[in-house]
C-alpha cells in the first residue's frame, strides 16, 4: 500500500511543472487581439471580366 502512495505522489508531483509551464503560453495566446485576423483565409475570385482570367483578387 505504501509503494502505491509513493508512486501516486511522484506521478502528481511530476505533472505539476508541466502544467505550470503550459499556463503562461495559453494565457498569452488568449490575450493576442490579432488572433482572429491571423486565422483568416483569402477567398480568391476573378477581379473583373475585362481583365485576363489569370488576374485574381482575394477578399478576407
C-alpha positions in Angstrom: 0.0 0.0 0.0 2.8 2.4 0.9 4.5 1.9 -2.5 1.3 2.8 -4.4 1.0 6.1 -2.3 4.6 7.0 -3.2 4.0 6.3 -6.9 0.9 8.4 -6.8 2.7 11.3 -5.1 5.6 11.1 -7.7 3.1 11.0 -10.6 1.3 14.1 -9.3 4.5 15.9 -8.5 6.0 15.2 -11.9 2.9 16.7 -13.7 2.9 20.0 -11.8 5.9 21.6 -13.7 4.3 20.7 -17.0 1.0 22.4 -16.1 2.9 25.5 -14.8 5.0 25.7 -18.0 1.9 25.5 -20.2 -0.2 28.0 -18.4 1.7 31.2 -19.5 1.6 30.1 -23.1 -2.2 29.6 -23.0 -2.7 32.9 -21.3 -0.6 34.9 -23.8 -2.4 33.3 -26.8 -5.8 34.3 -25.4 -4.6 37.9 -25.0 -3.5 38.3 -28.6 -6.1 40.6 -30.2 -4.9 39.8 -33.7 -5.6 36.1 -33.4 -8.9 36.2 -35.4 -7.2 38.2 -38.2 -4.3 35.7 -38.4 -6.7 32.8 -38.9 -8.5 34.2 -41.9 -8.1 32.6 -45.3 -8.3 34.6 -48.6 -11.3 33.9 -50.9 -9.9 34.1 -54.4 -12.0 35.1 -57.4 -11.7 36.8 -60.8 -11.3 40.5 -60.4 -13.1 41.8 -63.5 -14.4 40.4 -66.7 -12.3 43.0 -68.7 -9.1 41.7 -67.2 -7.5 38.4 -68.2 -8.8 35.3 -66.3 -5.3 34.8 -64.8 -5.6 38.0 -62.8 -7.1 37.1 -59.4 -8.3 39.1 -56.5 -8.9 38.0 -52.9 -11.3 39.0 -50.2 -10.8 38.4 -46.5 
